[in-house]
C-alpha cells in the first residue's frame, strides 16, 4: 500500500487486478471492477482481489498508485478504461466522466504510477 494514502475497506463483487479502479454498487459497503468513465468510481485497489466477497482496501485520499491503460501525461485527469486501468479523462458533450485524480508522472500502458487522489466529475 502507498504510505501517503488513506484507505477504506469494502467487499468486492469479483476478481480485480492489483492497483485497478473500482466503482460503487447499489449495495452498501460493496465495490465492483470499474468498466467505464461513466461509472461512479470509488477509488483504486491497494492489492488484487481474487473473487467475490473478498474484503479489499480502496484508496480514498492522498497519493496512491494505479495501473495505466494507455499513454498518460503528468497532470492528466484520470478515469477508467474497460479493464479498470487509468486513462486520460476526456471531455465529451452531454456525458459525465468520473475522475479518480491527477497523474503525477507520465506513464504508458502497463506502468504502475503515482497519482493524486482527487475524485471529481467532468460534466459535458
N, CA, C and O atoms as CSV, one atom per row, in Angstrom:
chain,resi,resn,atom,element,x,y,z
A,1,UNK,N,N,0.829,-1.187,0.000
A,1,UNK,CA,C,0.000,0.000,0.000
A,1,UNK,C,C,0.869,1.244,0.000
A,1,UNK,O,O,2.010,1.220,0.461
A,2,UNK,N,N,0.331,2.305,-0.510
A,2,UNK,CA,C,1.046,3.578,-0.546
A,2,UNK,C,C,1.099,4.188,0.852
A,2,UNK,O,O,0.098,4.209,1.568
A,3,UNK,N,N,2.259,4.677,1.230
A,3,UNK,CA,C,2.436,5.236,2.563
A,3,UNK,C,C,1.694,6.558,2.743
A,3,UNK,O,O,1.373,6.932,3.872
A,4,UNK,N,N,1.414,7.273,1.646
A,4,UNK,CA,C,0.798,8.588,1.742
A,4,UNK,C,C,-0.667,8.603,1.333
A,4,UNK,O,O,-1.199,9.656,0.981
A,5,UNK,N,N,-1.322,7.455,1.373
A,5,UNK,CA,C,-2.741,7.380,1.012
A,5,UNK,C,C,-3.530,6.863,2.206
A,5,UNK,O,O,-2.982,6.208,3.093
A,6,UNK,N,N,-4.829,7.168,2.218
A,6,UNK,CA,C,-5.692,6.553,3.222
A,6,UNK,C,C,-6.720,5.707,2.496
A,6,UNK,O,O,-7.125,6.007,1.373
A,7,UNK,N,N,-7.130,4.640,3.171
A,7,UNK,CA,C,-7.939,3.600,2.554
A,7,UNK,C,C,-9.201,3.328,3.355
A,7,UNK,O,O,-9.265,3.591,4.556
A,8,UNK,N,N,-10.208,2.795,2.663
A,8,UNK,CA,C,-11.431,2.308,3.292
A,8,UNK,C,C,-11.652,0.899,2.787
A,8,UNK,O,O,-11.396,0.607,1.619
A,9,UNK,N,N,-12.130,0.016,3.664
A,9,UNK,CA,C,-12.380,-1.375,3.287
A,9,UNK,C,C,-13.797,-1.567,2.772
A,9,UNK,O,O,-14.747,-0.991,3.304
A,10,UNK,N,N,-13.928,-2.378,1.737
A,10,UNK,CA,C,-15.197,-2.753,1.118
A,10,UNK,C,C,-15.144,-4.242,0.805
A,10,UNK,O,O,-14.071,-4.844,0.855
A,11,UNK,N,N,-16.284,-4.844,0.485
A,11,UNK,CA,C,-16.278,-6.165,-0.135
A,11,UNK,C,C,-16.384,-5.943,-1.638
A,11,UNK,O,O,-16.909,-4.922,-2.082
A,12,UNK,N,N,-15.889,-6.892,-2.417
A,12,UNK,CA,C,-15.886,-6.743,-3.872
A,12,UNK,C,C,-16.731,-7.832,-4.518
A,12,UNK,O,O,-16.866,-8.927,-3.972
A,13,UNK,N,N,-17.297,-7.529,-5.677
A,13,UNK,CA,C,-18.213,-8.449,-6.356
A,13,UNK,C,C,-17.498,-9.520,-7.179
A,13,UNK,O,O,-18.125,-10.506,-7.566
A,14,UNK,N,N,-16.215,-9.354,-7.453
A,14,UNK,CA,C,-15.487,-10.327,-8.265
A,14,UNK,C,C,-14.012,-9.991,-8.326
A,14,UNK,O,O,-13.557,-9.028,-7.708
A,15,UNK,N,N,-13.273,-10.784,-9.069
A,15,UNK,CA,C,-11.829,-10.606,-9.183
A,15,UNK,C,C,-11.490,-9.263,-9.829
A,15,UNK,O,O,-12.211,-8.782,-10.703
A,16,UNK,N,N,-10.390,-8.671,-9.390
A,16,UNK,CA,C,-9.894,-7.407,-9.945
A,16,UNK,C,C,-8.393,-7.348,-9.742
A,16,UNK,O,O,-7.876,-7.849,-8.743
A,17,UNK,N,N,-7.698,-6.741,-10.679
A,17,UNK,CA,C,-6.245,-6.679,-10.637
A,17,UNK,C,C,-5.697,-5.702,-9.615
A,17,UNK,O,O,-6.401,-4.822,-9.119
A,18,UNK,N,N,-4.426,-5.882,-9.318
A,18,UNK,CA,C,-3.678,-5.010,-8.415
A,18,UNK,C,C,-3.688,-3.577,-8.940
A,18,UNK,O,O,-3.420,-3.347,-10.120
A,19,UNK,N,N,-3.993,-2.621,-8.080
A,19,UNK,CA,C,-3.960,-1.192,-8.408
A,19,UNK,C,C,-4.904,-0.834,-9.559
A,19,UNK,O,O,-4.596,0.042,-10.367
A,20,UNK,N,N,-6.061,-1.517,-9.632
A,20,UNK,CA,C,-7.066,-1.186,-10.641
A,20,UNK,C,C,-8.200,-0.387,-10.011
A,20,UNK,O,O,-8.338,-0.336,-8.789
A,21,UNK,N,N,-9.005,0.233,-10.860
A,21,UNK,CA,C,-10.074,1.133,-10.444
A,21,UNK,C,C,-11.354,0.343,-10.189
A,21,UNK,O,O,-11.705,-0.562,-10.946
A,22,UNK,N,N,-12.045,0.706,-9.107
A,22,UNK,CA,C,-13.314,0.058,-8.765
A,22,UNK,C,C,-14.409,1.114,-8.633
A,22,UNK,O,O,-14.136,2.295,-8.418
A,23,UNK,N,N,-15.666,0.652,-8.770
A,23,UNK,CA,C,-16.827,1.538,-8.690
A,23,UNK,C,C,-17.735,1.111,-7.554
A,23,UNK,O,O,-17.670,-0.022,-7.078
A,24,UNK,N,N,-18.589,2.040,-7.124
A,24,UNK,CA,C,-19.603,1.718,-6.131
A,24,UNK,C,C,-20.690,0.863,-6.776
A,24,UNK,O,O,-20.926,0.960,-7.980
A,25,UNK,N,N,-21.349,0.028,-5.977
A,25,UNK,CA,C,-22.525,-0.716,-6.433
A,25,UNK,C,C,-23.735,-0.180,-5.672
A,25,UNK,O,O,-23.611,0.749,-4.875
A,26,UNK,N,N,-24.889,-0.760,-5.915
A,26,UNK,CA,C,-26.108,-0.352,-5.205
A,26,UNK,C,C,-26.132,-0.866,-3.775
A,26,UNK,O,O,-26.972,-0.441,-2.982
A,27,UNK,N,N,-25.222,-1.779,-3.431
A,27,UNK,CA,C,-25.186,-2.370,-2.093
A,27,UNK,C,C,-24.209,-1.635,-1.189
A,27,UNK,O,O,-23.094,-1.311,-1.597
A,28,UNK,N,N,-24.630,-1.379,0.025
A,28,UNK,CA,C,-23.792,-0.681,1.000
A,28,UNK,C,C,-22.507,-1.472,1.255
A,28,UNK,O,O,-22.539,-2.684,1.467
A,29,UNK,N,N,-21.371,-0.755,1.229
A,29,UNK,CA,C,-20.083,-1.367,1.558
A,29,UNK,C,C,-19.530,-2.297,0.497
A,29,UNK,O,O,-18.691,-3.147,0.795
A,30,UNK,N,N,-19.994,-2.146,-0.752
A,30,UNK,CA,C,-19.570,-3.056,-1.821
A,30,UNK,C,C,-19.071,-2.268,-3.026
A,30,UNK,O,O,-19.623,-1.226,-3.380
A,31,UNK,N,N,-18.009,-2.792,-3.651
A,31,UNK,CA,C,-17.475,-2.228,-4.887
A,31,UNK,C,C,-17.382,-3.332,-5.937
A,31,UNK,O,O,-17.447,-4.521,-5.626
A,32,UNK,N,N,-17.227,-2.904,-7.186
A,32,UNK,CA,C,-17.070,-3.817,-8.321
A,32,UNK,C,C,-16.002,-3.245,-9.245
A,32,UNK,O,O,-15.738,-2.043,-9.204
A,33,UNK,N,N,-15.382,-4.081,-10.079
A,33,UNK,CA,C,-14.420,-3.541,-11.048
A,33,UNK,C,C,-15.075,-2.475,-11.932
A,33,UNK,O,O,-16.183,-2.676,-12.430
A,34,UNK,N,N,-14.399,-1.358,-12.124
A,34,UNK,CA,C,-14.911,-0.281,-12.981
A,34,UNK,C,C,-14.664,-0.645,-14.443
A,34,UNK,O,O,-13.646,-1.249,-14.781
A,35,UNK,N,N,-15.616,-0.265,-15.308
A,35,UNK,CA,C,-15.508,-0.616,-16.723
A,35,UNK,C,C,-15.799,0.548,-17.662
A,35,UNK,O,O,-15.696,0.388,-18.878
A,36,UNK,N,N,-16.159,1.710,-17.136
A,36,UNK,CA,C,-16.486,2.852,-17.993
A,36,UNK,C,C,-16.268,4.162,-17.245
A,36,UNK,O,O,-16.402,4.223,-16.022
A,37,UNK,N,N,-15.932,5.204,-17.993
A,37,UNK,CA,C,-15.705,6.524,-17.394
A,37,UNK,C,C,-16.973,7.091,-16.768
A,37,UNK,O,O,-16.901,8.026,-15.971
A,38,UNK,N,N,-18.130,6.540,-17.119
A,38,UNK,CA,C,-19.396,6.997,-16.550
A,38,UNK,C,C,-19.741,6.283,-15.244
A,38,UNK,O,O,-20.714,6.649,-14.584
A,39,UNK,N,N,-18.958,5.268,-14.859
A,39,UNK,CA,C,-19.177,4.573,-13.579
A,39,UNK,C,C,-18.938,5.533,-12.419
A,39,UNK,O,O,-18.108,6.438,-12.513
A,40,UNK,N,N,-19.668,5.331,-11.328
A,40,UNK,CA,C,-19.439,6.103,-10.105
A,40,UNK,C,C,-18.237,5.482,-9.395
A,40,UNK,O,O,-18.380,4.541,-8.615
A,41,UNK,N,N,-17.076,6.014,-9.673
A,41,UNK,CA,C,-15.810,5.432,-9.220
A,41,UNK,C,C,-15.619,5.617,-7.720
A,41,UNK,O,O,-15.802,6.709,-7.182
A,42,UNK,N,N,-15.244,4.515,-7.053
A,42,UNK,CA,C,-14.968,4.540,-5.613
A,42,UNK,C,C,-13.506,4.877,-5.358
A,42,UNK,O,O,-13.196,5.631,-4.436
A,43,UNK,N,N,-12.605,4.327,-6.167
A,43,UNK,CA,C,-11.180,4.548,-5.971
A,43,UNK,C,C,-10.366,3.450,-6.614
A,43,UNK,O,O,-10.807,2.817,-7.573
A,44,UNK,N,N,-9.162,3.221,-6.081
A,44,UNK,CA,C,-8.219,2.259,-6.641
A,44,UNK,C,C,-7.853,1.236,-5.576
A,44,UNK,O,O,-7.581,1.583,-4.426
A,45,UNK,N,N,-7.849,-0.037,-5.979
A,45,UNK,CA,C,-7.494,-1.106,-5.041
A,45,UNK,C,C,-6.050,-0.999,-4.591
A,45,UNK,O,O,-5.176,-0.601,-5.361
A,46,UNK,N,N,-5.806,-1.356,-3.339
A,46,UNK,CA,C,-4.435,-1.430,-2.828
A,46,UNK,C,C,-3.759,-2.685,-3.362
A,46,UNK,O,O,-2.586,-2.652,-3.735
A,47,UNK,N,N,-4.503,-3.800,-3.398
A,47,UNK,CA,C,-3.988,-5.098,-3.853
A,47,UNK,C,C,-5.049,-5.790,-4.687
A,47,UNK,O,O,-6.217,-5.401,-4.651
A,48,UNK,N,N,-4.661,-6.811,-5.437
A,48,UNK,CA,C,-5.600,-7.553,-6.271
A,48,UNK,C,C,-6.631,-8.292,-5.419
A,48,UNK,O,O,-6.373,-8.646,-4.269
A,49,UNK,N,N,-7.806,-8.515,-6.014
A,49,UNK,CA,C,-8.878,-9.301,-5.384
A,49,UNK,C,C,-9.046,-10.580,-6.194
A,49,UNK,O,O,-9.056,-10.540,-7.424
A,50,UNK,N,N,-9.177,-11.712,-5.510
A,50,UNK,CA,C,-9.273,-12.990,-6.214
A,50,UNK,C,C,-10.696,-13.447,-6.469
A,50,UNK,O,O,-10.914,-14.351,-7.276
A,51,UNK,N,N,-11.683,-12.838,-5.794
A,51,UNK,CA,C,-13.046,-13.265,-6.036
A,51,UNK,C,C,-14.074,-12.503,-5.233
A,51,UNK,O,O,-13.745,-11.660,-4.398
A,52,UNK,N,N,-15.329,-12.819,-5.505
A,52,UNK,CA,C,-16.457,-12.153,-4.857
A,52,UNK,C,C,-16.443,-12.361,-3.350
A,52,UNK,O,O,-16.073,-13.427,-2.859
A,53,UNK,N,N,-16.854,-11.320,-2.621
A,53,UNK,CA,C,-16.951,-11.384,-1.175
A,53,UNK,C,C,-15.661,-11.077,-0.441
A,53,UNK,O,O,-15.665,-10.949,0.784
A,54,UNK,N,N,-14.563,-10.956,-1.159
A,54,UNK,CA,C,-13.287,-10.646,-0.529
A,54,UNK,C,C,-13.296,-9.204,-0.026
A,54,UNK,O,O,-13.862,-8.325,-0.677
A,55,UNK,N,N,-12.681,-8.958,1.116
A,55,UNK,CA,C,-12.532,-7.607,1.642
A,55,UNK,C,C,-11.306,-6.980,0.986
A,55,UNK,O,O,-10.220,-7.559,0.974
A,56,UNK,N,N,-11.509,-5.771,0.435
A,56,UNK,CA,C,-10.430,-5.066,-0.254
A,56,UNK,C,C,-10.286,-3.667,0.332
A,56,UNK,O,O,-11.237,-3.110,0.879
A,57,UNK,N,N,-9.092,-3.112,0.212
A,57,UNK,CA,C,-8.830,-1.739,0.637
A,57,UNK,C,C,-8.783,-0.852,-0.602
A,57,UNK,O,O,-8.088,-1.158,-1.571
A,58,UNK,N,N,-9.530,0.249,-0.561
A,58,UNK,CA,C,-9.645,1.166,-1.688
A,58,UNK,C,C,-9.086,2.525,-1.274
A,58,UNK,O,O,-9.473,3.070,-0.241
A,59,UNK,N,N,-8.170,3.073,-2.088
A,59,UNK,CA,C,-7.589,4.395,-1.809
A,59,UNK,C,C,-8.662,5.467,-1.937
A,59,UNK,O,O,-9.332,5.572,-2.964
A,60,UNK,N,N,-8.816,6.258,-0.886
A,60,UNK,CA,C,-9.834,7.299,-0.847
A,60,UNK,C,C,-9.248,8.707,-0.739
A,60,UNK,O,O,-9.982,9.686,-0.879
A,61,UNK,N,N,-7.949,8.827,-0.495
A,61,UNK,CA,C,-7.319,10.136,-0.373
A,61,UNK,C,C,-5.811,10.019,-0.373
A,61,UNK,O,O,-5.273,8.928,-0.185
A,62,UNK,N,N,-5.127,11.121,-0.579
A,62,UNK,CA,C,-3.670,11.150,-0.548
A,62,UNK,C,C,-3.049,10.868,-1.902
A,62,UNK,O,O,-3.616,11.208,-2.940
A,63,UNK,N,N,-1.872,10.240,-1.886
A,63,UNK,CA,C,-1.172,9.838,-3.103
A,63,UNK,C,C,-1.124,8.316,-3.113
A,63,UNK,O,O,-0.705,7.695,-2.136
A,64,UNK,N,N,-1.552,7.721,-4.214
A,64,UNK,CA,C,-1.580,6.261,-4.361
A,64,UNK,C,C,-1.012,5.918,-5.730
A,64,UNK,O,O,-0.536,6.797,-6.449
A,65,UNK,N,N,-1.062,4.639,-6.089
A,65,UNK,CA,C,-0.593,4.181,-7.397
A,65,UNK,C,C,-1.729,3.498,-8.131
A,65,UNK,O,O,-2.632,2.932,-7.516
A,66,UNK,N,N,-1.674,3.557,-9.466
A,66,UNK,CA,C,-2.689,2.942,-10.320
A,66,UNK,C,C,-1.984,2.404,-11.570
A,66,UNK,O,O,-0.922,2.896,-11.953
A,67,UNK,N,N,-2.576,1.408,-12.190
A,67,UNK,CA,C,-2.022,0.856,-13.425
A,67,UNK,C,C,-2.541,1.673,-14.615
A,67,UNK,O,O,-3.718,2.027,-14.670
A,68,UNK,N,N,-1.654,1.962,-15.554
A,68,UNK,CA,C,-2.008,2.751,-16.738
A,68,UNK,C,C,-2.621,1.863,-17.815
A,68,UNK,O,O,-2.194,0.728,-18.028
A,69,UNK,N,N,-3.639,2.412,-18.492
A,69,UNK,CA,C,-4.270,1.701,-19.591
A,69,UNK,C,C,-3.916,2.288,-20.943
A,69,UNK,O,O,-4.419,1.823,-21.965
A,70,UNK,N,N,-3.071,3.286,-20.969
A,70,UNK,CA,C,-2.673,3.952,-22.209
A,70,UNK,C,C,-1.625,5.000,-21.910
A,70,UNK,O,O,-1.033,5.005,-20.831
A,71,UNK,N,N,-1.394,5.885,-22.858
A,71,UNK,CA,C,-0.399,6.947,-22.697
A,71,UNK,C,C,-0.999,8.060,-21.839
A,71,UNK,O,O,-2.081,8.574,-22.121
A,72,UNK,N,N,-0.266,8.416,-20.787
A,72,UNK,CA,C,-0.720,9.420,-19.828
A,72,UNK,C,C,0.398,10.441,-19.637
A,72,UNK,O,O,1.568,10.079,-19.510
A,73,UNK,N,N,0.026,11.711,-19.618
A,73,UNK,CA,C,0.981,12.790,-19.346
A,73,UNK,C,C,0.848,13.226,-17.897
A,73,UNK,O,O,-0.236,13.146,-17.319
A,74,UNK,N,N,1.930,13.681,-17.314
A,74,UNK,CA,C,1.857,14.244,-15.963
A,74,UNK,C,C,0.845,15.378,-15.982
A,74,UNK,O,O,0.865,16.218,-16.882
A,75,UNK,N,N,-0.042,15.406,-14.991
A,75,UNK,CA,C,-1.064,16.436,-14.904
A,75,UNK,C,C,-2.394,16.041,-15.519
A,75,UNK,O,O,-3.389,16.738,-15.318
A,76,UNK,N,N,-2.443,14.935,-16.270
A,76,UNK,CA,C,-3.719,14.489,-16.841
A,76,UNK,C,C,-4.699,14.119,-15.729
A,76,UNK,O,O,-4.313,13.516,-14.727
A,77,UNK,N,N,-5.964,14.482,-15.911
A,77,UNK,CA,C,-7.025,13.961,-15.063
A,77,UNK,C,C,-7.290,12.535,-15.520
A,77,UNK,O,O,-7.246,12.243,-16.715
A,78,UNK,N,N,-7.567,11.641,-14.563
A,78,UNK,CA,C,-7.647,10.217,-14.870
A,78,UNK,C,C,-9.032,9.637,-14.633
A,78,UNK,O,O,-9.722,10.003,-13.682
A,79,UNK,N,N,-9.423,8.729,-15.513
A,79,UNK,CA,C,-10.635,7.946,-15.351
A,79,UNK,C,C,-10.291,6.501,-15.674
A,79,UNK,O,O,-9.114,6.154,-15.770
A,80,UNK,N,N,-11.303,5.649,-15.843
A,80,UNK,CA,C,-11.068,4.229,-16.088
A,80,UNK,C,C,-11.321,3.841,-17.537
A,80,UNK,O,O,-12.103,4.479,-18.242
A,81,UNK,N,N,-10.650,2.787,-17.963
A,81,UNK,CA,C,-10.995,2.154,-19.237
A,81,UNK,C,C,-11.846,0.925,-18.929
A,81,UNK,O,O,-12.252,0.733,-17.783
A,82,UNK,N,N,-12.121,0.092,-19.925
A,82,UNK,CA,C,-12.980,-1.081,-19.745
A,82,UNK,C,C,-12.369,-2.145,-18.847
A,82,UNK,O,O,-13.068,-3.056,-18.404
A,83,UNK,N,N,-11.053,-2.040,-18.569
A,83,UNK,CA,C,-10.349,-3.022,-17.747
A,83,UNK,C,C,-9.994,-2.523,-16.361
A,83,UNK,O,O,-9.282,-3.203,-15.622
A,84,UNK,N,N,-10.485,-1.331,-15.992
A,84,UNK,CA,C,-10.173,-0.777,-14.680
A,84,UNK,C,C,-8.807,-0.125,-14.600
A,84,UNK,O,O,-8.315,0.142,-13.503
A,85,UNK,N,N,-8.180,0.139,-15.751
A,85,UNK,CA,C,-6.889,0.821,-15.781
A,85,UNK,C,C,-7.114,2.312,-16.016
A,85,UNK,O,O,-8.138,2.712,-16.570
A,86,UNK,N,N,-6.156,3.128,-15.593
A,86,UNK,CA,C,-6.271,4.579,-15.720
A,86,UNK,C,C,-5.967,5.046,-17.135
A,86,UNK,O,O,-5.003,4.607,-17.763
A,87,UNK,N,N,-6.813,5.947,-17.619
A,87,UNK,CA,C,-6.625,6.613,-18.909
A,87,UNK,C,C,-6.994,8.085,-18.723
A,87,UNK,O,O,-7.695,8.430,-17.772
A,88,UNK,N,N,-6.530,8.953,-19.624
A,88,UNK,CA,C,-6.907,10.365,-19.500
A,88,UNK,C,C,-8.427,10.551,-19.599
A,88,UNK,O,O,-9.085,9.930,-20.434
A,89,UNK,N,N,-8.963,11.403,-18.747
A,89,UNK,CA,C,-10.394,11.740,-18.788
A,89,UNK,C,C,-10.583,12.801,-19.861
A,89,UNK,O,O,-9.993,13.879,-19.792
A,90,UNK,N,N,-11.406,12.490,-20.849
A,90,UNK,CA,C,-11.618,13.382,-21.986
A,90,UNK,C,C,-13.031,13.951,-21.920
A,90,UNK,O,O,-13.997,13.211,-21.733
A,91,UNK,N,N,-13.147,15.262,-22.074
A,91,UNK,CA,C,-14.449,15.929,-22.069
A,91,UNK,C,C,-15.281,15.400,-23.228
A,91,UNK,O,O,-14.783,15.268,-24.346
A,92,UNK,N,N,-16.544,15.098,-22.962
A,92,UNK,CA,C,-17.478,14.673,-24.006
A,92,UNK,C,C,-18.801,15.382,-23.771
A,92,UNK,O,O,-19.380,15.272,-22.690
A,93,UNK,N,N,-19.282,16.103,-24.764
A,93,UNK,CA,C,-20.542,16.841,-24.643
A,93,UNK,C,C,-21.678,15.904,-24.277
A,93,UNK,O,O,-21.855,14.853,-24.893
A,94,UNK,N,N,-22.444,16.292,-23.275
A,94,UNK,CA,C,-23.605,15.522,-22.871
A,94,UNK,C,C,-23.323,14.310,-22.018
A,94,UNK,O,O,-24.236,13.534,-21.735
A,95,UNK,N,N,-22.075,14.121,-21.596
A,95,UNK,CA,C,-21.744,12.942,-20.786
A,95,UNK,C,C,-20.866,13.338,-19.602
A,95,UNK,O,O,-19.992,14.197,-19.719
A,96,UNK,N,N,-21.110,12.703,-18.472
A,96,UNK,CA,C,-20.285,12.919,-17.284
A,96,UNK,C,C,-19.155,11.893,-17.276
A,96,UNK,O,O,-19.366,10.720,-17.583
A,97,UNK,N,N,-17.966,12.342,-16.924
A,97,UNK,CA,C,-16.800,11.466,-16.787
A,97,UNK,C,C,-16.368,11.526,-15.326
A,97,UNK,O,O,-16.092,12.607,-14.805
A,98,UNK,N,N,-16.307,10.380,-14.667
A,98,UNK,CA,C,-15.871,10.334,-13.277
A,98,UNK,C,C,-14.351,10.225,-13.243
A,98,UNK,O,O,-13.756,9.417,-13.955
A,99,UNK,N,N,-13.741,11.046,-12.410
A,99,UNK,CA,C,-12.288,11.189,-12.338
A,99,UNK,C,C,-11.787,10.638,-11.008
A,99,UNK,O,O,-12.409,10.861,-9.969
A,100,UNK,N,N,-10.648,9.908,-11.038
A,100,UNK,CA,C,-10.046,9.419,-9.787
A,100,UNK,C,C,-9.022,10.391,-9.231
A,100,UNK,O,O,-8.759,10.395,-8.028
A,101,UNK,N,N,-8.441,11.217,-10.094
A,101,UNK,CA,C,-7.426,12.155,-9.633
A,101,UNK,C,C,-6.541,12.625,-10.766
A,101,UNK,O,O,-6.938,12.610,-11.931
A,102,UNK,N,N,-5.322,13.047,-10.408
A,102,UNK,CA,C,-4.388,13.651,-11.361
A,102,UNK,C,C,-3.071,12.884,-11.385
A,102,UNK,O,O,-2.497,12.588,-10.337
A,103,UNK,N,N,-2.591,12.563,-12.596
A,103,UNK,CA,C,-1.313,11.868,-12.768
A,103,UNK,C,C,-0.167,12.747,-12.287
A,103,UNK,O,O,-0.116,13.938,-12.595
A,104,UNK,N,N,0.748,12.156,-11.532
A,104,UNK,CA,C,1.899,12.906,-11.032
A,104,UNK,C,C,3.138,12.736,-11.899
A,104,UNK,O,O,4.099,13.494,-11.769
A,105,UNK,N,N,3.118,11.735,-12.789
A,105,UNK,CA,C,4.226,11.472,-13.702
A,105,UNK,C,C,3.650,10.958,-15.021
A,105,UNK,O,O,2.496,10.528,-15.055
A,106,UNK,N,N,4.428,10.992,-16.111
A,106,UNK,CA,C,3.953,10.371,-17.340
A,106,UNK,C,C,3.978,8.849,-17.201
A,106,UNK,O,O,4.739,8.304,-16.400
A,107,UNK,N,N,3.133,8.162,-17.992
A,107,UNK,CA,C,3.091,6.698,-17.948
A,107,UNK,C,C,2.599,6.161,-19.283
A,107,UNK,O,O,1.996,6.888,-20.072
A,108,UNK,N,N,2.861,4.884,-19.528
A,108,UNK,CA,C,2.346,4.180,-20.701
A,108,UNK,C,C,1.641,2.923,-20.220
A,108,UNK,O,O,1.790,2.521,-19.067
A,109,UNK,N,N,0.877,2.309,-21.102
A,109,UNK,CA,C,0.079,1.132,-20.751
A,109,UNK,C,C,0.915,0.096,-19.990
A,109,UNK,O,O,2.017,-0.265,-20.404
A,110,UNK,N,N,0.361,-0.365,-18.872
A,110,UNK,CA,C,1.018,-1.373,-18.052
A,110,UNK,C,C,1.847,-0.825,-16.911
A,110,UNK,O,O,2.140,-1.546,-15.958
A,111,UNK,N,N,2.237,0.457,-16.993
A,111,UNK,CA,C,3.005,1.070,-15.903
A,111,UNK,C,C,2.129,1.199,-14.658
A,111,UNK,O,O,0.921,1.415,-14.753
A,112,UNK,N,N,2.753,1.064,-13.499
A,112,UNK,CA,C,2.106,1.428,-12.240
A,112,UNK,C,C,2.746,2.746,-11.828
A,112,UNK,O,O,3.963,2.831,-11.657
A,113,UNK,N,N,1.914,3.774,-11.670
A,113,UNK,CA,C,2.444,5.121,-11.463
A,113,UNK,C,C,1.661,5.846,-10.374
A,113,UNK,O,O,0.518,5.488,-10.091
A,114,UNK,N,N,2.273,6.875,-9.753
A,114,UNK,CA,C,1.587,7.608,-8.687
A,114,UNK,C,C,0.612,8.649,-9.243
A,114,UNK,O,O,0.835,9.263,-10.286
A,115,UNK,N,N,-0.476,8.813,-8.495
A,115,UNK,CA,C,-1.443,9.855,-8.833
A,115,UNK,C,C,-1.955,10.473,-7.539
A,115,UNK,O,O,-1.920,9.849,-6.478
A,116,UNK,N,N,-2.427,11.703,-7.643
A,116,UNK,CA,C,-3.034,12.396,-6.505
A,116,UNK,C,C,-4.505,12.031,-6.507
A,116,UNK,O,O,-5.209,12.284,-7.484
A,117,UNK,N,N,-4.978,11.433,-5.408
A,117,UNK,CA,C,-6.386,11.049,-5.300
A,117,UNK,C,C,-7.206,12.326,-5.153
A,117,UNK,O,O,-7.097,13.032,-4.150
A,118,UNK,N,N,-8.030,12.616,-6.161
A,118,UNK,CA,C,-8.853,13.831,-6.172
A,118,UNK,C,C,-10.118,13.521,-6.974
A,118,UNK,O,O,-10.260,13.972,-8.110
A,119,UNK,N,N,-11.040,12.748,-6.381
A,119,UNK,CA,C,-12.233,12.373,-7.133
A,119,UNK,C,C,-13.074,13.586,-7.518
A,119,UNK,O,O,-13.242,14.527,-6.743
A,120,UNK,N,N,-13.597,13.532,-8.746
A,120,UNK,CA,C,-14.453,14.603,-9.233
A,120,UNK,C,C,-15.224,14.096,-10.443
A,120,UNK,O,O,-15.092,12.937,-10.837
A,121,UNK,N,N,-16.023,14.970,-11.023
A,121,UNK,CA,C,-16.784,14.636,-12.228
A,121,UNK,C,C,-16.601,15.759,-13.232
A,121,UNK,O,O,-16.713,16.936,-12.890
A,122,UNK,N,N,-16.315,15.383,-14.487
A,122,UNK,CA,C,-16.278,16.336,-15.576
A,122,UNK,C,C,-17.628,16.223,-16.270
A,122,UNK,O,O,-17.950,15.178,-16.836
A,123,UNK,N,N,-18.412,17.280,-16.231
A,123,UNK,CA,C,-19.741,17.246,-16.847
A,123,UNK,C,C,-19.683,17.873,-18.237
A,123,UNK,O,O,-19.110,18.943,-18.437
A,124,UNK,N,N,-20.300,17.165,-19.197
A,124,UNK,CA,C,-20.260,17.641,-20.574
A,124,UNK,C,C,-21.536,18.316,-20.983
A,124,UNK,O,O,-21.655,18.773,-22.120
